[in-house]
Amino acid sequence: MFNLTPENLIKKTDAQLHDLFAQALRHQSAAHCRSAFTDASYAIRMIGNELARRNIAPR
């Protein structure tokens, strides 16, 4: 899916973070196995934490 780290997310623009958040949600809803669902959930959590650090609500 994505190679995300907290360091990578800090460098992203707000628009890029919103796009990544939306992509992760789509991947989570299309996940066919538990591990894919878990990976997407972890990505959503990481992106959401970065958005929260910036005081931006995910859409």
Residue, then its C-alpha position, 0 to 999 in steps of 0.5 A: m500500500f504505502n511506505l509511511t513513517p512519521e518522518n515522511l508524513i511531517k514532510k507532506t502538505d495538508a492536501q497530500l495528507h488528506d489524499l493519503f487519508a482518503q486512499a487509506l480509507r478506500h484500501q481499508s474498505a476494500a481489504h479482503c483479508r485481516s492483515a490488509f485491513t490492519d495495515a490500512s487501519y495503522a496507516i489511517r491512525m498515523i495520518g490522523n495523528e499527523l493531521a491532529r498534530r497540525n490541528i486539522a480535522p480529517r475529512 
